[in-house]
Amino acid sequence: MKRIVAAIAAAGLAAGLMAAAPAASAEGVQFTPAPIAWGPCASDSLKANGAECGFLVVPMDYAKPGGTKVSIAVSRIKHKTAQSQGIMLVNPGGPGGSGLGLSVLGKYVPDGAGESYDWIGFDPRGVGSSKPAISCDGNYFSYNRPAYVPTTPQLEKTWLARSKGYADACRKNGEILNHLKTTDVAQDMDSLRKALGEKQINYYGFSYGTYLGQVYSTLYPKNVRRMVLDGNVDPRKVWYQANLDQDVAFDKNIKIYFDWLAQHDDVYHLGKTGDAVEKLWYATQRKLAKDPAGGVIGGDEWTDIFLQAGYYVFGWVDMAKAFDGYVHKGDWQTLKTLYDNSNPPGDDNGFAVYLGVQCTDVQWPTDWNRWRIDNWLTYFKAPFETWGNAWFNAPCAFWPAKAGKPVDIDGRKVAGALLISEELDAATPYAGSLEVRKRFPNSSLISAPGGTTHAGSLSGVRCVDDKIADYLATGTLPKRQPGNHSDVQCDPVPVPPVTDGAAAQKSDSSAKAAQEKQSTLAQLLHF
């Protein structure tokens, strides 16, 4: 799951504790939405791509269809072919990510295979341009926060107070906090299907969006035509255990990044071995904790900036330059820019919705001793991100809305799905894709051995993207192979070329074009 503070993320409950949410709960109370009144979009990018925008009006509580309504912001780019293959809904993940701009995604599918669909972007309830959009404390991620690692009782008390304070601040959003669950968003998706007059949807989900697709297709299996799920959430682990698993995986990925920096020591001069770079990174973190750069970039901000290197290869060069620039030249302004790009000052909408969904999809532990033990045990083997992630999620221990029970994901009735995962994806570890493959027997899984990028499809790896195009064009999936493994393997998303000195001259035009495409998609998906 994409962490909004870092990009953009996830009660270690066993699968046996996950009571099924029956399909009848989603369909028992019928609601017929009004058609969407389409008009011009506010976004320049959407306008330039010929999109139209509007609002879908739905009940805040589907059990009370005549009650309070919420408005879901929707965009549409219609098909360009003589024959339409229907609507393609897109979700970028989070939870809490804005998907309104993702109706442009179709143009990134190779060979025009996306042009036969009406691409539908939408901001889920509570997010972005949807109404109401929730917020709790816009200054929660302000600079130079208390150190993440609670090495003293006072630090732990400080973070617990901050976490409870944020949860308490969220009360001002009122009743919508009880209706932000993944099941609520799945019902909104089905209302969107009805409002558009379609019998079925096609769906493309990234990161948390894969879980939304899993839930929707479990509740409404006959309403799913084709589905692409990239970076799969493990349905056994929503959401407490998923976050602990992330911590271990991110620690492995940051070491891979440190090794890469060492390979380019001639450019960045940060250490000739991964271990040397790692020592410098942690030494810099300790220095910033005592003396924040520019008075704003402390140890926490340093961690959050470099968490991106564990998620995606797209920003490796930019982070390397920032690391080099600060260590060797004292340039803290570049660090601040990177931090602000992931944490827009004064804007906590994504974080508020992230918690609103995760804290109510399932009951998190309320006994802090459970958190303390689990996170210290994880920290001792994976120090990079563990406590930062713990405090990111800690408001769930105090959340002011009632939690539900996760849907028992069952894809046996789903006609087909294309699953994608790089095998070292830290945000949604590879075991989750293997589990989803088991639960969706008509699916096929594309993996990328050795790849660390999270949810990076349609970024120029033709082996992956061509298979997506084939599936969207004809419904053809890679042949399912026996055994508990992927059905086809592709190369991972390539690391960007080092753009300093002689290395920059070796970068040909095709590589530059691929990087530009990756950059554009990264911005769309809030990477």
C-alpha positions in Angstrom: 0.0 0.0 0.0 1.3 3.3 -1.0 2.1 5.5 2.1 0.7 9.0 1.4 3.4 10.6 3.6 6.1 9.0 1.5 4.6 9.4 -1.9 2.8 8.4 -1.4 2.0 2.4 3.0 -0.3 -1.2 5.6 -4.3 -6.5 13.6 -2.0 -9.1 12.4 -5.2 -11.2 12.2 -5.1 -14.7 10.9 -7.3 -15.4 7.8 -9.5 -17.5 10.0 -10.5 -14.4 12.0 -11.7 -12.6 8.9 -15.4 -13.0 8.8 -16.9 -12.9 5.3 -18.9 -9.8 4.3 -21.6 -11.5 2.3 -22.5 -10.1 -1.1 -26.0 -9.6 0.1 -24.7 -6.8 2.4 -23.7 -4.9 -0.7 -26.8 -5.5 -2.7 -29.5 -5.9 0.0 -30.5 -2.2 -0.2 -30.9 -1.1 -3.8 -29.8 2.3 -4.8 -30.3 3.8 -8.3 -28.0 6.7 -8.9 -28.9 9.6 -11.1 -26.9 10.0 -14.4 -23.8 12.0 -14.2 -24.1 15.6 -15.6 -20.9 15.8 -17.6 -19.1 19.1 -18.1 -15.7 20.6 -18.5 -12.8 19.6 -16.2 -10.9 22.0 -14.0 -7.6 20.2 -14.6 -5.6 21.5 -17.5 -4.2 18.0 -18.1 -7.6 16.5 -18.3 -8.8 19.3 -20.6 -5.8 18.8 -22.9 -6.7 15.1 -23.1 -10.3 15.7 -24.0 -11.8 14.5 -20.7 -15.1 15.5 -19.3 -15.9 15.7 -15.6 -18.9 15.5 -13.2 -20.1 14.1 -9.9 -21.7 10.8 -8.9 -24.2 11.4 -6.0 -24.4 8.4 -3.7 -25.6 7.7 -0.1 -23.1 8.2 2.6 -24.6 5.0 4.1 -26.0 2.5 1.6 -28.2 1.0 4.4 -30.0 4.4 4.3 -30.3 5.3 0.6 -32.6 8.2 1.4 -30.2 9.8 3.9 -27.2 12.0 3.6 -25.5 12.0 0.2 -21.8 12.4 -0.8 -20.5 13.4 -4.2 -17.8 11.4 -6.0 -15.7 13.4 -8.5 -15.5 11.5 -11.8 -13.7 12.1 -15.1 -14.1 10.3 -18.4 -12.2 10.0 -21.6 -14.4 8.2 -24.2 -13.3 5.4 -26.5 -11.8 6.4 -29.9 -12.7 3.3 -31.8 -15.9 2.3 -33.7 -16.6 -0.4 -31.2 -16.5 0.2 -27.4 -15.3 -2.4 -24.9 -17.0 -0.6 -22.1 -15.8 1.4 -19.1 -12.5 1.0 -17.4 -12.4 2.3 -13.8 -9.0 3.1 -12.4 -7.7 3.5 -8.8 -4.2 4.6 -7.9 -4.0 3.2 -4.4 -3.3 4.7 -1.1 -5.9 4.4 0.2 -6.4 8.1 -0.1 -4.9 8.6 -3.6 -6.7 10.8 -6.0 -7.7 9.0 -9.2 -9.5 11.8 -10.9 -6.6 12.4 -13.4 -6.2 8.7 -14.2 -8.7 8.7 -17.1 -5.7 9.6 -19.2 -4.1 6.2 -18.5 -5.5 4.6 -21.6 -3.0 6.3 -23.9 -0.1 4.6 -22.1 -1.3 1.1 -23.2 0.8 0.0 -26.2 -0.6 -0.4 -29.7 -3.7 1.6 -29.1 -5.2 -1.2 -27.0 -6.6 1.3 -24.5 -8.5 3.3 -27.1 -11.5 1.0 -27.2 -12.5 1.8 -23.6 -14.1 4.7 -21.8 -11.5 5.4 -19.1 -13.0 6.5 -15.8 -11.0 8.3 -13.2 -12.5 9.1 -9.8 -11.6 10.4 -6.4 -12.9 7.9 -3.9 -15.3 9.2 -1.2 -13.5 11.7 1.1 -10.7 12.3 -1.4 -9.6 15.3 -3.3 -12.4 16.8 -5.4 -15.1 14.6 -3.9 -17.4 16.2 -1.4 -16.9 16.2 1.5 -13.1 15.9 1.4 -11.9 15.1 4.8 -9.0 16.6 6.7 -7.9 16.5 10.3 -4.7 18.4 11.0 -2.9 19.9 8.0 0.2 20.5 10.0 0.7 17.0 11.2 3.6 16.4 8.9 5.3 19.7 9.5 9.1 19.7 9.8 11.5 18.6 12.5 9.1 16.2 14.3 10.1 14.1 17.3 12.4 11.2 16.5 10.6 8.2 15.2 12.5 5.6 17.2 11.2 5.8 20.8 14.5 5.3 22.6 13.1 7.0 25.7 9.8 6.6 27.5 9.2 10.3 26.8 9.5 10.0 23.1 7.0 7.1 23.1 4.6 9.2 25.2 5.1 12.1 22.8 4.2 10.1 19.8 1.3 8.4 21.4 -0.1 11.8 22.3 0.5 13.0 18.8 -1.3 9.9 17.4 -4.2 10.2 19.7 -4.4 13.9 19.0 -4.6 13.3 15.3 -7.3 10.7 15.7 -9.3 13.1 18.0 -8.9 15.9 15.5 -10.5 13.7 12.9 -13.8 13.6 14.8 -14.7 16.9 13.3 -15.4 15.1 10.0 -18.5 13.6 11.5 -20.5 10.6 10.3 -18.5 10.0 7.1 -15.7 8.5 9.2 -18.1 5.5 9.7 -18.5 5.1 5.9 -15.0 5.1 4.4 -14.4 1.3 4.3 -13.2 -0.4 1.2 -16.7 -2.0 1.0 -18.2 1.5 0.8 -15.9 2.4 -2.1 -16.8 -0.9 -3.8 -20.5 0.0 -3.6 -19.6 3.5 -5.0 -18.0 1.7 -8.0 -21.1 -0.3 -8.6 -23.2 2.8 -8.4 -20.8 4.3 -11.0 -21.4 1.3 -13.2 -25.2 1.8 -12.9 -25.0 5.6 -13.5 -23.0 4.9 -16.7 -25.6 2.3 -17.9 -23.2 -0.6 -18.0 -23.8 -4.2 -17.1 -20.1 -4.8 -16.3 -17.0 -2.8 -15.5 -13.4 -3.3 -16.5 -10.9 -2.3 -13.8 -7.3 -1.3 -13.4 -6.0 -1.0 -9.8 -2.6 -0.1 -8.4 -1.4 -0.9 -4.9 -4.3 -0.6 -2.5 -6.4 -0.4 -5.6 -5.7 -4.1 -6.0 -7.5 -4.7 -2.7 -10.4 -2.6 -3.8 -10.6 -4.7 -7.0 -10.4 -7.9 -4.9 -13.3 -6.7 -2.7 -15.4 -5.4 -5.6 -15.0 -8.7 -7.6 -15.8 -10.8 -4.5 -19.0 -8.8 -3.9 -20.0 -8.4 -7.5 -18.2 -11.2 -9.5 -20.6 -11.1 -12.4 -20.1 -7.4 -12.8 -16.4 -7.8 -13.7 -15.4 -8.2 -17.3 -11.6 -7.7 -17.3 -9.4 -6.7 -14.4 -5.7 -5.7 -14.1 -4.2 -5.7 -10.5 -0.7 -4.3 -10.2 1.1 -4.6 -6.8 -1.2 -7.0 -5.0 -2.3 -6.6 -1.4 -2.2 -9.8 0.6 -5.9 -10.3 1.6 -4.8 -12.4 4.6 -3.0 -9.5 6.2 -5.2 -6.4 6.2 -3.8 -4.2 7.7 -1.7 -4.5 10.8 0.5 -7.4 9.8 0.8 -6.0 6.3 2.7 -3.0 7.7 5.1 -5.1 9.7 5.8 -7.2 6.5 6.5 -3.9 4.7 9.1 -2.8 7.2 11.2 -5.9 6.6 10.9 -5.6 2.8 11.8 -1.9 2.8 14.9 -2.6 4.8 16.0 -5.0 2.1 15.2 -2.5 -0.7 17.1 0.4 0.9 20.2 -1.8 1.1 19.8 -2.5 -2.6 19.7 1.2 -3.2 22.8 1.7 -1.0 24.6 -0.9 -3.1 23.6 1.0 -6.3 25.0 4.2 -4.8 28.2 2.4 -4.1 28.4 1.3 -7.7 28.3 5.0 -8.7 30.8 6.2 -6.1 32.7 7.9 -8.9 29.7 10.2 -9.3 28.2 10.6 -5.9 31.2 9.9 -3.6 29.0 8.4 -0.8 31.0 5.1 -0.3 32.6 2.4 -2.3 30.5 -0.4 -0.7 26.8 -0.6 0.3 27.8 -1.0 3.9 29.9 2.3 3.7 26.9 4.1 2.2 24.6 2.7 4.8 26.9 3.9 7.6 27.0 7.4 6.1 23.2 7.4 5.7 22.6 6.5 9.3 25.3 8.9 10.6 23.6 11.7 8.6 20.3 10.7 10.1 21.7 11.0 13.6 23.3 14.4 12.8 20.0 15.7 11.5 18.1 14.5 14.5 20.3 16.7 16.7 20.7 19.6 14.3 18.0 19.8 11.6 19.2 21.1 8.2 17.8 24.5 7.6 15.9 24.1 10.9 13.4 21.9 9.0 14.9 18.6 7.8 15.4 16.4 10.8 16.0 12.6 11.1 12.3 11.8 10.4 12.2 13.9 7.2 15.5 12.3 6.1 13.9 8.8 6.5 10.7 9.8 4.7 12.6 11.3 1.7 14.6 8.1 1.2 11.7 5.8 1.7 10.8 6.5 -1.9 14.0 4.6 -2.9 12.4 1.5 -1.4 9.2 2.0 -3.3 10.4 2.9 -6.8 13.5 3.2 -8.9 12.1 6.3 -10.7 13.6 8.7 -8.2 16.9 7.0 -7.5 19.0 9.6 -9.3 17.3 12.6 -7.8 17.7 11.2 -4.3 21.4 10.4 -5.0 22.0 14.0 -6.0 20.2 15.2 -2.9 22.3 12.9 -0.6 25.5 14.0 -2.4 24.5 17.7 -2.3 23.7 17.7 1.4 26.7 15.7 2.6 29.3 17.5 0.4 27.8 20.9 -0.1 25.3 21.5 2.7 22.4 21.8 0.3 19.3 21.2 2.4 17.0 23.1 0.1 16.9 20.1 -2.3 16.0 17.8 0.5 13.2 20.1 1.6 11.8 20.1 -2.0 11.8 16.3 -2.1 10.0 16.2 1.2 7.5 18.8 0.3 6.7 17.0 -3.0 5.6 14.0 -1.0 4.0 16.0 1.8 2.4 19.1 0.5 2.5 21.6 3.4 -0.9 22.0 5.0 -2.5 19.1 3.2 -3.4 15.9 5.1 -6.3 14.8 3.0 -4.6 11.7 1.7 -3.4 10.7 5.1 -6.8 11.3 6.7 -8.5 9.0 4.1 -5.7 6.5 4.4 -6.5 6.1 8.1 -10.2 6.4 7.6 -10.1 3.3 5.4 -7.5 1.2 7.1 -8.6 1.9 10.6 -12.2 0.8 9.9 -11.7 -2.0 7.4 -10.6 -4.1 10.4 -10.1 -3.6 14.1 -6.5 -2.7 14.9 -4.9 -3.7 18.2 -6.0 -1.2 21.0 -3.4 -2.5 23.5 -0.3 -0.5 22.9 1.8 -3.3 24.4 1.1 -5.4 21.2 2.3 -2.6 19.0 5.4 -2.0 21.2 6.5 -5.6 21.2 5.8 -6.2 17.5 7.6 -3.1 16.3 10.6 -3.4 18.5 11.1 -7.0 17.4 10.7 -5.9 13.8 13.0 -2.9 14.3 15.9 -5.0 15.6 16.1 -6.8 12.2 14.8 -3.9 10.0 15.6 -0.5 11.5 15.1 1.7 8.4 11.4 2.2 8.3 9.8 0.3 11.2 9.1 3.0 13.7 8.3 5.6 11.0 5.6 3.2 9.7 4.4 2.4 13.2 3.7 6.0 14.0 2.2 6.6 10.6 -0.5 4.0 11.5 -0.7 4.6 15.3 -3.8 6.8 15.1 -5.6 3.5 14.3 -5.2 2.5 18.0 -7.4 5.5 18.9 -9.6 5.9 15.8 -13.0 7.5 16.5 -15.1 5.3 14.2 -16.3 1.7 14.4 -14.3 -0.9 12.6 -15.8 -3.6 10.4 -14.6 -7.1 9.4 -12.6 -7.7 6.2 -14.3 -9.4 3.2 -13.2 -13.0 2.7 -11.7 -12.5 -0.7 -13.0 -15.2 -3.1 -12.3 -14.8 -6.9 -13.5 -18.2 -8.0 -16.5 -16.7 -9.8 -14.4 -14.0 -11.5 -14.0 -14.6 -15.3 -10.3 -13.5 -15.3 -7.7 -11.1 -14.0 -4.2 -10.1 -14.9 -1.9 -9.8 -11.9 1.4 -8.0 -11.9 4.2 -7.8 -9.3 7.9 -7.2 -9.1 9.3 -9.8 -6.8 11.0 -7.5 -4.4 8.1 -5.0 -4.2 8.3 -3.8 -0.6 4.9 -2.0 -0.3 3.0 -5.1 -1.3 5.3 -8.0 -0.9 5.3 -10.7 -3.6 3.6 -13.3 -1.3 0.4 -11.3 -1.7 0.4 -11.7 -5.4 0.8 -15.4 -5.1 -2.1 -15.5 -2.6 -4.3 -13.6 -4.9 -3.4 -15.9 -7.7 -4.6 -18.8 -5.6 -7.9 -17.2 -4.8 -8.5 -16.2 -8.4 -8.1 -19.4 -10.4 -8.9 -17.7 -13.7 -6.0 -15.2 -13.3 -2.5 -15.1 -14.5 0.5 -13.5 -12.8 3.4 -11.6 -14.4 6.4 -11.2 -12.1 9.7 -9.4 -12.4 12.4 -11.3 -10.6 14.8 -8.9 -8.8 12.6 -5.9 -9.3 12.0 -3.5 -6.4 9.5 -1.2 -8.1 6.0 -1.1 -6.6 3.0 -1.0 -9.1 5.1 0.1 -12.0 3.2 -1.3 -15.0 2.7 0.8 -18.2 6.1 2.5 -17.6 7.8 1.1 -20.7 8.8 -2.5 -20.0 7.4 -4.0 -23.2 7.3 -7.6 -21.9 4.8 -6.4 -19.3 3.0 -3.7 -21.2 2.4 -5.8 -24.3 0.7 -8.5 -22.2 -1.5 -5.9 -20.7 -2.3 -4.7 -24.2 -3.1 -8.2 -25.4 -5.4 -8.8 -22.4 -7.3 -5.5 -22.9 -7.6 -5.9 -26.6 -8.7 -9.6 -26.7 -9.1 -10.9 -23.2 -6.1 -13.2 -23.7 -4.1 -14.0 -20.5 -0.7 -15.6 -20.3 -1.1 -19.3 -20.0 -1.6 -20.4 -16.4 1.2 -22.6 -15.2 1.0 -25.3 -12.5 2.5 -24.6 -9.1 2.7 -21.7 -6.7 4.6 -19.2 -8.8 4.1 -16.7 -11.5 2.9 -17.7 -15.0 5.4 -15.6 -16.9 8.5 -13.6 -15.9 9.6 -10.2 -17.3 12.5 -7.8 -16.7 11.8 -5.2 -13.9 11.4 -1.5 -14.5 15.0 -0.3 -15.3 16.9 2.0 -13.0 17.2 5.5 -14.5 20.6 6.2 -16.1 23.0 8.2 -14.0 22.9 11.7 -15.5 26.2 13.1 -14.4 29.3 13.5 -16.5 30.2 10.9 -19.1 27.3 8.6 -18.1 24.8 11.2 -19.3 26.3 11.1 -22.7 25.6 7.4 -23.0 21.9 7.9 -22.5 20.2 7.5 -25.9 17.0 9.1 -27.0 14.9 6.0 -26.5 16.1 5.7 -22.9 15.3 9.4 -22.3 11.8 8.9 -23.8 11.2 5.9 -21.5 12.3 8.0 -18.5 9.9 10.8 -19.5 7.1 8.3 -19.7 7.9 6.9 -16.3 8.1 10.3 -14.8 4.7 11.3 -16.2 3.1 8.1 -14.9 4.8 8.5 -11.5 3.2 12.0 -11.2 -0.2 10.6 -12.1 0.1 7.9 -9.6 1.5 10.1 -6.8 4.8 8.2 -6.7 
